[in-house]
């Protein structure tokens, strides 16, 4: 969740580290800091609040040095104040560290260190790492190997030592670390977005790895302390993709990138070879042998999984279960022979999703990933990789990654159906036209803005949908509360009578998903019940339906589409609605409070 950056090379490090931290602002944070090896000592600067506060301090200090580490912190242990910002040092200022994760045995380690005379300056668990590194003997690399074994929990750490100029050490257990390579310079970061402005050549450290970074390259030891190498990957996106490109916010830019993101995902997954997934490790005979699927995910990806359940059961005829990844392994799921577990994750580093995938592998069940980041841990864990190709998603509230996941799951269902000898060639061809449908949905901005004008003062909202659109109601409600801080709830329309109807009055807006599909009349009946309680009704749906036009206070039109395409297209106006409400309420759209883009700890 926190952002980590490190640089060692021939250039002045402070501007590079600050720019890399700016590229990680989207991850969510409440303080920032950096440490620079000036040649004689370590100079540390920290600031509460936004990165601009650190920026002002750094340029006022005019620090010079070619080795530096930086951090944006999302508070866990200790409040978000300057003393708890990273980097942390030991009490002799020998070592400085930045850390992402949670050290579960930090109290035990802290008490031991205090008995030895250590003085602590923060409330964090992270500070113990600096003290441990400073008290060990040997080189920084040797000390890191020993300290790594003493830490319990999950951690990604980058450290420097004033006695060893020109090097950094990095090690991980859980949260990600990626290394980037330029000519005469090496970088380390928690996210590829931080290194892409300097290089597209990267590698991902594995759990247990300890890496020594210098301007000449990297030396890696694995979890057993053996020298090793990791496969290099070339990032499939460039620095321009992490800029706003004239849009006011990244979220708005990414909403408008959805036609291209879905087209690219289709091109990669389907391409000229069609809906035969043999090249993805799922040839027809393997699909035929599978008897059930478990989809595991968190947040928005969990909503995608619920849509995927409709696709896999209705189109492919394969039984499917959906689990919150954070709950999957704790309920001790039964995974009979013929099971496939699919982890769905934008970043490929979501801690709970990775844990669910590892649980399945321990049970010797094949695992697949639907992931947007090449070479991420989810892809490395998976036996089968189904890549989405949305490009980097910077806004915390997921948009184009979500629709690309739906495209991947629909393509998988169609490939499965074809493997069972019942191809739906009409839907296969129609899916390839989806980018044009998404482009048409983006034209709904004016009616969306009219609805947003009404919703900006609401304290609550209820989203209703039936069938395959129920998960989209969940997603629409999540988007609204994530970025506008309006309490919103998604509900199956038919379940409204079992509780939520008690809340309805003239001040409780309801957003109904009612396009032209087989459950439209049943959804309409539920919206009639809403209207009878005097709650204002807003409809995203069939503009040609006369009763919907009468019922709705305002209506956002949806085109008539085959049912599998409806979830992908109908979410677009809901994304735009959440965005517009947040803007009208003056909220920080791209970096909503308390949220992080990628949740890399439990």
Wavefront OBJ file of the C-alpha trace (Angstrom):
o trace
v 0.000 0.000 0.000
v 2.859 2.373 0.819
v 5.022 3.674 -2.002
v 8.724 2.773 -2.007
v 11.441 4.210 -4.246
v 15.227 3.845 -4.290
v 17.863 5.145 -6.720
v 21.586 4.577 -7.131
v 23.399 5.944 -10.164
v 25.260 8.875 -11.670
v 22.543 11.551 -11.476
v 21.339 13.746 -8.642
v 18.988 11.421 -6.806
v 16.564 13.810 -5.071
v 14.685 15.064 -8.160
v 14.420 11.516 -9.506
v 13.107 10.095 -6.239
v 10.587 12.922 -5.843
v 9.320 12.410 -9.386
v 9.040 8.658 -8.796
v 7.086 9.297 -5.588
v 4.756 11.573 -7.547
v 4.033 8.633 -9.849
v 3.032 6.612 -6.754
v 0.699 9.199 -5.231
v -2.271 7.295 -6.615
v -1.581 4.407 -4.235
v -2.895 6.462 -1.301
v -0.761 7.970 1.475
v -0.765 10.401 4.388
v 2.912 11.407 4.716
v 6.126 11.280 2.694
v 9.864 11.358 3.152
v 13.288 10.702 1.670
v 16.848 9.966 2.780
v 19.970 10.858 0.789
v 23.524 9.591 1.128
v 25.430 12.866 0.936
v 28.874 11.222 1.040
v 29.468 11.811 4.739
v 26.099 11.180 6.352
v 22.452 10.346 5.722
v 20.158 13.361 5.445
v 16.500 12.607 6.124
v 13.532 14.816 5.288
v 9.931 13.951 6.186
v 6.612 15.745 5.938
v 3.044 15.097 6.986
v 0.341 15.333 4.324
v 0.763 15.601 0.581
v 3.984 15.186 -1.377
v 4.150 18.916 -2.116
v 5.060 19.486 1.540
v 8.093 17.222 1.173
v 8.908 18.833 -2.160
v 9.163 22.266 -0.554
v 11.448 20.959 2.184
v 13.694 19.121 -0.259
v 14.279 22.044 -2.566
v 14.834 24.410 0.351
v 17.479 22.030 1.724
v 19.285 21.648 -1.652
v 20.560 18.172 -0.784
v 23.169 16.664 -3.083
v 23.721 12.933 -3.510
v 23.502 10.085 -6.003
v 21.944 7.489 -3.710
v 18.525 8.028 -2.139
v 15.398 6.286 -0.906
v 11.873 7.701 -0.695
v 8.501 6.707 0.685
v 4.824 7.607 0.794
v 3.181 6.188 3.912
v -0.329 4.840 4.490
v -0.589 4.712 8.268
v -0.878 1.417 10.148
v 1.163 1.617 13.369
v 1.040 5.151 14.739
v -0.897 8.217 13.556
v -0.069 9.955 10.250
v 2.276 12.586 11.699
v 5.796 13.596 10.734
v 7.622 11.509 13.356
v 6.003 8.370 11.930
v 6.778 9.189 8.302
v 9.485 7.154 6.585
v 12.442 6.837 6.166
v 13.301 5.715 9.696
v 16.813 5.614 11.119
v 18.485 4.053 14.095
v 19.483 6.313 16.988
v 23.046 6.719 15.626
v 21.850 7.618 12.124
v 23.878 4.779 10.614
v 21.027 3.180 8.629
v 17.854 4.468 7.001
v 14.994 2.263 5.867
v 11.680 2.500 4.046
v 9.183 -0.280 4.595
v 5.861 -1.492 3.285
v 3.981 -4.153 5.240
v 3.448 -5.073 8.879
v 6.120 -6.481 11.215
v 4.001 -8.732 13.386
v 6.700 -9.346 16.018
v 7.839 -5.723 16.248
v 6.879 -5.301 19.928
v 9.052 -8.240 20.918
v 11.943 -6.878 18.817
v 11.451 -3.340 20.106
v 11.558 -4.441 23.749
v 14.737 -6.434 23.079
v 16.358 -3.417 21.398
v 15.317 -1.087 24.218
v 16.918 -3.418 26.752
v 20.123 -3.056 24.727
v 19.857 0.735 24.994
v 18.155 1.672 21.722
v 16.076 4.855 21.722
v 13.023 4.972 19.462
v 11.729 8.139 17.839
v 8.469 6.892 16.278
v 5.385 4.800 16.986
v 5.908 2.582 13.947
v 6.767 -1.067 13.584
v 9.177 -0.121 10.784
v 11.764 1.599 12.969
v 12.902 -1.712 14.467
v 14.363 -2.662 11.059
v 16.770 0.306 11.091
v 17.911 -0.490 14.639
v 18.451 -4.163 13.812
v 20.464 -3.359 10.691
v 22.630 -0.890 12.601
v 23.454 -3.377 15.377
v 24.374 -6.337 13.203
v 27.957 -6.923 12.063
v 29.305 -7.248 8.524
v 28.361 -5.678 5.213
v 24.924 -4.205 4.608
v 24.039 -7.243 2.491
v 25.144 -9.677 5.214
v 23.223 -7.750 7.855
v 20.105 -7.687 5.700
v 20.238 -11.468 5.324
v 20.264 -11.907 9.093
v 17.639 -9.232 9.816
v 15.284 -10.655 7.208
v 15.126 -13.923 9.172
v 14.189 -12.131 12.375
v 11.197 -10.273 10.962
v 7.741 -11.807 11.248
v 4.830 -10.816 9.041
v 4.957 -9.178 5.612
v 7.497 -6.645 4.451
v 9.195 -4.951 1.545
v 12.280 -3.040 2.715
v 14.873 -0.814 1.060
v 17.788 0.292 3.210
v 20.979 2.345 3.033
v 23.992 2.707 5.337
v 26.168 5.813 5.687
v 29.268 3.579 5.924
v 28.609 1.990 2.511
v 28.202 4.697 -0.125
v 26.999 3.701 -3.567
v 24.733 0.798 -2.636
v 21.229 0.010 -1.469
v 19.838 -3.260 -0.195
v 16.269 -4.443 -0.836
v 14.403 -7.482 0.486
v 10.812 -8.680 0.493
v 8.387 -11.162 1.986
v 4.888 -10.477 0.678
v 4.585 -6.902 -0.660
v 6.119 -6.375 -4.107
v 9.448 -4.872 -5.103
v 10.450 -4.257 -8.708
v 13.964 -3.371 -9.919
v 14.567 -1.184 -12.954
v 17.778 -0.950 -14.974
v 19.160 1.999 -16.912
v 22.624 2.782 -18.247
v 24.752 3.272 -15.146
v 21.790 3.454 -12.759
v 19.516 1.064 -10.887
v 16.131 1.684 -9.292
v 13.884 -0.161 -6.894
v 10.210 0.552 -6.286
v 7.000 -0.939 -5.002
v 5.286 -0.362 -8.350
v 6.484 -0.281 -12.000
v 4.846 3.147 -12.405
v 7.707 4.626 -10.395
v 10.467 3.412 -12.723
v 8.887 3.670 -16.152
v 9.992 7.271 -16.720
v 13.632 6.046 -16.622
v 13.447 2.506 -17.968
v 11.109 -0.228 -19.158
v 13.598 -3.006 -18.270
v 12.546 -4.527 -14.960
v 12.570 -7.624 -12.820
v 10.423 -8.635 -9.859
v 11.975 -9.889 -6.653
v 10.537 -13.098 -5.230
v 9.598 -13.733 -1.604
v 12.728 -14.148 0.486
v 15.030 -12.431 -2.028
v 17.688 -9.982 -0.841
v 19.165 -7.715 -3.510
v 22.267 -5.504 -3.421
v 21.848 -2.565 -5.806
v 24.652 -0.482 -7.274
v 25.007 1.729 -10.344
v 26.434 -1.278 -12.197
v 23.461 -3.564 -11.558
v 22.129 -5.967 -8.959
v 23.273 -9.040 -7.051
v 20.426 -11.240 -5.727
v 20.357 -13.953 -3.089
v 17.272 -16.129 -2.730
v 15.436 -17.261 0.424
v 18.146 -19.896 1.018
v 20.926 -17.270 0.616
v 22.009 -18.716 -2.722
v 23.007 -16.407 -5.602
v 20.224 -16.325 -8.149
v 18.835 -14.367 -11.087
v 15.294 -13.314 -11.882
v 13.735 -13.086 -15.309
v 13.781 -9.625 -16.800
v 10.538 -8.247 -18.217
v 9.893 -5.298 -20.498
v 6.982 -3.130 -19.363
v 4.244 -2.978 -21.983
v 3.429 0.671 -21.301
v 5.389 3.902 -21.327
v 5.722 7.034 -19.234
v 3.087 8.926 -21.217
v 0.430 6.529 -19.993
v 0.888 7.658 -16.391
v 0.187 11.305 -17.249
v -3.271 12.886 -17.335
v -3.034 13.852 -21.002
v -5.247 16.937 -20.740
v -7.900 15.370 -18.507
v -8.635 16.986 -15.157
v -8.213 13.692 -13.303
v -6.679 10.289 -13.984
v -10.036 8.658 -13.255
v -11.759 10.609 -16.029
v -8.920 9.797 -18.428
v -9.154 6.108 -17.571
v -12.940 6.053 -17.992
v -12.441 7.406 -21.501
v -9.652 4.900 -22.194
v -12.014 1.953 -21.774
v -12.808 1.403 -25.469
v -9.092 1.140 -26.223
v -8.328 -0.934 -23.113
v -11.023 -3.482 -23.964
v -9.989 -3.566 -27.622
v -6.394 -4.256 -26.601
v -7.454 -6.955 -24.136
v -9.491 -8.647 -26.860
v -6.602 -8.369 -29.297
v -4.212 -10.015 -26.834
v -6.562 -12.759 -25.611
v -8.384 -13.559 -28.829
v -6.446 -11.954 -31.677
v -6.405 -13.794 -34.962
v -6.559 -17.233 -33.328
v -10.084 -16.765 -32.041
v -11.641 -18.301 -28.947
v -9.248 -21.208 -28.650
v -7.318 -20.643 -25.422
v -4.674 -23.303 -26.072
v -1.960 -20.642 -26.174
v -3.014 -19.541 -22.686
v -2.608 -23.021 -21.260
v -6.298 -23.942 -21.564
v -6.637 -26.170 -24.640
v -10.094 -27.667 -25.293
v -9.228 -31.012 -23.701
v -8.132 -29.316 -20.471
v -11.264 -27.181 -20.317
v -13.397 -30.266 -20.925
v -11.715 -32.024 -17.999
v -12.454 -29.227 -15.525
v -15.643 -29.624 -13.491
v -15.959 -26.349 -11.555
v -14.413 -22.921 -11.052
v -13.731 -20.813 -7.972
v -13.225 -17.094 -8.604
v -11.380 -15.255 -5.815
v -10.919 -11.492 -5.680
v -11.234 -8.335 -3.594
v -13.144 -5.072 -4.008
v -14.015 -4.140 -7.570
v -12.423 -7.357 -8.859
v -14.870 -9.282 -6.649
v -17.723 -7.578 -8.499
v -16.113 -8.640 -11.778
v -16.006 -12.198 -10.432
v -19.764 -12.135 -9.813
v -20.388 -11.123 -13.412
v -17.948 -13.855 -14.426
v -20.099 -16.376 -12.558
v -23.037 -15.501 -14.844
v -20.802 -15.866 -17.895
v -19.301 -19.206 -16.905
v -22.539 -20.826 -15.739
v -24.904 -19.438 -18.391
v -22.627 -19.531 -21.422
v -20.164 -22.335 -20.618
v -22.369 -24.484 -18.367
v -19.611 -24.790 -15.757
v -20.475 -24.510 -12.028
v -18.838 -21.457 -10.499
v -18.362 -20.105 -6.981
v -17.231 -16.613 -6.011
v -15.316 -15.843 -2.825
v -13.849 -12.803 -1.176
v -10.178 -13.670 -1.348
v -9.757 -12.486 2.245
v -12.241 -15.156 3.427
v -11.508 -17.997 1.009
v -8.859 -19.926 2.915
v -10.427 -19.315 6.317
v -13.662 -21.108 5.471
v -11.684 -24.196 4.455
v -13.303 -24.522 1.025
v -13.862 -27.904 -0.537
v -11.907 -28.109 -3.787
v -12.833 -31.415 -5.445
v -10.932 -32.932 -8.363
v -11.481 -30.966 -11.547
v -11.454 -27.584 -9.779
v -9.812 -24.439 -11.152
v -9.143 -21.445 -8.881
v -8.919 -18.085 -10.661
v -7.407 -15.071 -8.906
v -8.643 -11.767 -10.325
v -6.474 -8.744 -9.535
v -5.604 -5.498 -11.280
v -2.165 -5.129 -9.730
v -1.310 -8.797 -9.344
v -0.025 -7.979 -5.858
v -3.211 -7.913 -3.725
v -2.161 -9.757 -0.566
v -5.439 -11.575 0.106
v -5.834 -12.717 -3.501
v -2.275 -14.037 -3.552
v -2.887 -15.880 -0.275
v -6.021 -17.503 -1.731
v -4.071 -18.579 -4.817
v -1.289 -20.027 -2.656
v -3.866 -21.911 -0.600
v -5.221 -23.532 -3.770
v -1.726 -24.479 -4.929
v -1.035 -26.088 -1.550
v -4.144 -28.198 -2.170
v -2.654 -29.112 -5.574
v -5.481 -27.369 -7.423
v -4.560 -25.614 -10.699
v -4.565 -21.826 -10.448
v -5.188 -19.157 -13.089
v -4.788 -15.386 -12.947
v -6.661 -12.535 -14.575
v -4.133 -9.751 -14.102
v -3.250 -6.372 -15.601
v 0.480 -6.245 -14.758
v 2.892 -8.466 -16.618
v 5.247 -10.382 -14.383
v 3.331 -9.518 -11.195
v 3.218 -12.090 -8.407
v -0.259 -13.312 -9.382
v 1.039 -14.215 -12.843
v 4.127 -15.858 -11.395
v 2.009 -17.961 -9.027
v -0.505 -19.002 -11.657
v -0.345 -22.103 -13.806
v -2.443 -20.245 -16.389
v -2.144 -16.511 -17.079
v -5.031 -14.635 -18.716
v -3.683 -11.111 -19.221
v -5.797 -7.991 -19.353
v -4.211 -5.117 -21.252
v -5.732 -1.970 -19.808
v -2.393 -0.216 -19.331
v -1.467 1.455 -16.039
v -4.432 2.485 -13.916
v -3.518 5.433 -11.694
v -6.862 6.475 -10.210
v -7.522 4.619 -6.958
v -11.103 3.844 -8.035
v -10.788 1.137 -10.680
v -12.502 1.712 -14.030
v -10.760 0.414 -17.141
v -9.192 -2.482 -15.236
v -12.697 -3.590 -14.212
v -14.159 -3.557 -17.712
v -11.065 -5.333 -19.041
v -11.553 -8.060 -16.414
v -15.138 -8.502 -17.589
v -13.913 -8.823 -21.174
v -11.369 -11.474 -20.134
v -13.973 -13.469 -18.191
v -16.465 -13.302 -21.067
v -13.792 -14.420 -23.520
v -12.923 -17.316 -21.191
v -16.575 -18.381 -21.017
v -16.871 -18.297 -24.806
v -13.651 -20.307 -25.176
v -15.022 -22.827 -22.657
v -18.310 -23.045 -24.542
v -16.436 -23.638 -27.788
v -14.345 -26.363 -26.111
v -17.613 -28.089 -25.121
v -18.653 -28.193 -28.753
v -21.321 -25.472 -28.619
v -19.670 -22.292 -29.930
v -21.736 -19.106 -29.946
v -20.260 -17.555 -33.076
v -22.798 -14.728 -33.111
v -21.792 -13.556 -29.627
v -18.116 -14.083 -30.440
v -18.410 -11.717 -33.385
v -20.541 -9.264 -31.417
v -17.994 -9.123 -28.585
v -15.380 -7.834 -31.010
v -17.599 -4.767 -31.589
v -17.687 -3.957 -27.863
v -15.227 -1.024 -28.072
v -17.740 0.824 -30.252
v -20.495 0.184 -27.681
v -18.268 1.596 -24.950
v -17.561 4.645 -27.067
v -21.303 5.175 -27.445
v -21.808 4.837 -23.679
v -19.302 7.631 -23.100
v -21.656 9.949 -24.955
v -24.021 9.780 -21.956
v -22.025 12.491 -20.130
v -24.703 15.278 -20.362
v -27.567 13.262 -18.774
v -25.105 11.901 -16.202
v -24.163 15.448 -15.224
v -27.851 16.273 -14.732
v -28.264 13.353 -12.327
v -25.051 14.309 -10.517
v -26.466 17.783 -9.877
v -29.277 16.136 -7.904
v -27.126 13.565 -6.099
v -24.364 15.901 -4.914
v -26.310 16.826 -1.759
v -27.519 13.293 -0.959
v -26.347 11.553 2.190
v -27.332 8.067 0.990
v -28.115 6.271 -2.252
v -29.417 2.831 -3.213
v -28.402 1.081 -6.447
v -30.667 -1.692 -7.745
v -30.106 -4.309 -10.417
v -31.253 -7.822 -11.279
v -29.460 -10.829 -12.657
v -26.139 -10.059 -14.277
v -26.672 -6.371 -13.480
v -26.834 -6.897 -9.718
v -22.992 -6.934 -9.472
v -22.974 -3.704 -11.496
v -25.284 -2.145 -8.898
v -22.707 -3.173 -6.292
v -19.934 -1.628 -8.363
v -21.844 1.601 -8.976
v -22.485 2.010 -5.253
v -18.849 1.264 -4.436
v -17.634 3.916 -6.881
v -19.927 6.563 -5.396
v -18.867 5.961 -1.800
v -15.178 5.532 -2.667
v -14.672 8.911 -4.248
v -17.594 11.145 -3.159
v -17.994 9.828 0.420
v -21.756 9.480 -0.075
v -22.970 6.337 1.655
v -24.284 4.040 -1.054
v -25.443 0.452 -1.149
v -25.945 -1.942 -4.030
v -28.773 -4.470 -3.765
v -30.548 -7.081 -5.867
v -33.735 -5.280 -6.875
v -35.914 -8.197 -5.814
v -34.404 -8.141 -2.312
v -35.190 -4.487 -1.683
v -38.417 -5.434 0.105
v -36.380 -7.395 2.645
v -34.933 -4.391 4.427
v -33.800 -1.403 2.361
v -37.352 -0.334 1.529
v -37.652 0.816 5.160
v -35.097 3.549 4.455
v -36.850 5.092 1.493
v -38.293 8.602 1.552
v -38.146 11.711 -0.597
v -34.522 12.318 0.435
v -33.206 8.856 -0.433
v -32.323 8.602 -4.165
v -32.463 5.235 -5.916
v -30.511 4.432 -9.080
v -32.033 1.551 -11.032
v -30.358 -0.462 -13.790
v -33.126 -1.262 -16.237
v -31.969 -1.736 -19.822
v -33.882 -3.769 -22.365
v -33.282 -7.353 -21.207
v -35.246 -10.323 -19.921
v -35.580 -9.016 -16.346
v -36.558 -5.474 -17.317
v -40.237 -5.816 -16.335
v -39.387 -7.313 -12.954
v -36.897 -4.491 -12.306
v -39.547 -1.995 -13.373
v -41.931 -3.414 -10.773
v -39.317 -2.884 -8.075
v -38.812 0.708 -9.206
v -42.576 1.227 -8.993
v -42.326 0.206 -5.334
v -39.576 2.770 -4.840
v -41.620 5.512 -6.431
v -44.637 4.622 -4.278
v -42.492 5.475 -1.211
v -41.764 8.913 -2.755
v -38.047 8.212 -3.204
v -36.598 9.884 -6.318
v -35.868 7.328 -9.039
v -32.995 7.669 -11.508
v -32.732 5.076 -14.239
v -29.823 3.843 -16.329
v -31.619 1.930 -19.005
v -33.969 1.695 -21.942
v -34.878 5.184 -23.080
v -37.514 3.746 -25.439
v -39.585 2.261 -22.611
v -42.574 4.616 -22.040
v -43.166 3.694 -18.380
v -39.487 4.096 -17.491
v -39.560 7.594 -18.963
v -42.564 8.432 -16.776
v -41.175 6.803 -13.654
v -37.677 8.226 -13.719
v -36.910 11.671 -12.460
v -33.996 11.522 -14.914
v -32.967 8.749 -17.310
v -29.509 7.903 -18.639
v -29.907 5.931 -21.877
v -28.289 2.558 -22.540
v -28.121 0.994 -26.009
v -29.866 -2.318 -26.672
v -27.268 -5.073 -26.400
v -26.957 -8.844 -25.946
v -27.128 -9.573 -22.213
v -23.442 -10.531 -21.791
v -22.379 -7.077 -23.000
v -24.785 -5.172 -20.747
v -22.647 -5.317 -17.573
v -19.572 -4.017 -19.407
v -21.380 -1.104 -21.030
v -23.809 -0.193 -18.228
v -21.032 0.403 -15.699
v -19.669 3.329 -17.744
v -22.445 5.830 -16.874
v -22.191 4.739 -13.226
v -18.471 5.504 -13.266
v -19.150 8.902 -14.824
v -21.887 9.564 -12.261
v -19.610 8.834 -9.307
v -16.927 11.014 -10.865
v -19.240 13.966 -11.452
v -20.722 13.787 -7.938
v -17.230 13.713 -6.431
v -16.144 16.735 -8.476
v -19.251 18.699 -7.467
v -18.595 17.853 -3.812
v -14.979 19.003 -4.075
v -13.483 15.585 -3.302
v -10.015 14.343 -4.204
v -11.088 12.061 -7.035
v -7.809 10.283 -7.751
v -6.649 9.929 -4.152
v -9.723 9.482 -1.939
v -9.092 9.544 1.776
v -8.051 6.385 3.605
v -7.876 4.302 0.407
v -4.912 2.707 -1.319
v -4.712 1.536 -4.906
v -3.145 -1.816 -4.183
v -3.696 -3.484 -0.809
v -0.486 -5.437 -0.339
v -0.987 -6.389 3.338
v -3.784 -8.349 5.014
l 1 2 3 4 5 6 7 8 9 10 11 12 13 14 15 16 17 18 19 20 21 22 23 24 25 26 27 28 29 30 31 32 33 34 35 36 37 38 39 40 41 42 43 44 45 46 47 48 49 50 51 52 53 54 55 56 57 58 59 60 61 62 63 64 65 66 67 68 69 70 71 72 73 74 75 76 77 78 79 80 81 82 83 84 85 86 87 88 89 90 91 92 93 94 95 96 97 98 99 100 101 102 103 104 105 106 107 108 109 110 111 112 113 114 115 116 117 118 119 120 121 122 123 124 125 126 127 128 129 130 131 132 133 134 135 136 137 138 139 140 141 142 143 144 145 146 147 148 149 150 151 152 153 154 155 156 157 158 159 160 161 162 163 164 165 166 167 168 169 170 171 172 173 174 175 176 177 178 179 180 181 182 183 184 185 186 187 188 189 190 191 192 193 194 195 196 197 198 199 200 201 202 203 204 205 206 207 208 209 210 211 212 213 214 215 216 217 218 219 220 221 222 223 224 225 226 227 228 229 230 231 232 233 234 235 236 237 238 239 240 241 242 243 244 245 246 247 248 249 250 251 252 253 254 255 256 257 258 259 260 261 262 263 264 265 266 267 268 269 270 271 272 273 274 275 276 277 278 279 280 281 282 283 284 285 286 287 288 289 290 291 292 293 294 295 296 297 298 299 300 301 302 303 304 305 306 307 308 309 310 311 312 313 314 315 316 317 318 319 320 321 322 323 324 325 326 327 328 329 330 331 332 333 334 335 336 337 338 339 340 341 342 343 344 345 346 347 348 349 350 351 352 353 354 355 356 357 358 359 360 361 362 363 364 365 366 367 368 369 370 371 372 373 374 375 376 377 378 379 380 381 382 383 384 385 386 387 388 389 390 391 392 393 394 395 396 397 398 399 400 401 402 403 404 405 406 407 408 409 410 411 412 413 414 415 416 417 418 419 420 421 422 423 424 425 426 427 428 429 430 431 432 433 434 435 436 437 438 439 440 441 442 443 444 445 446 447 448 449 450 451 452 453 454 455 456 457 458 459 460 461 462 463 464 465 466 467 468 469 470 471 472 473 474 475 476 477 478 479 480 481 482 483 484 485 486 487 488 489 490 491 492 493 494 495 496 497 498 499 500 501 502 503 504 505 506 507 508 509 510 511 512 513 514 515 516 517 518 519 520 521 522 523 524 525 526 527 528 529 530 531 532 533 534 535 536 537 538 539 540 541 542 543 544 545 546 547 548 549 550 551 552 553 554 555 556 557 558 559 560 561 562 563 564 565 566 567 568 569 570 571 572 573 574 575 576 577 578 579 580 581 582 583 584 585 586 587 588 589 590 591 592 593 594 595 596 597 598 599 600 601 602
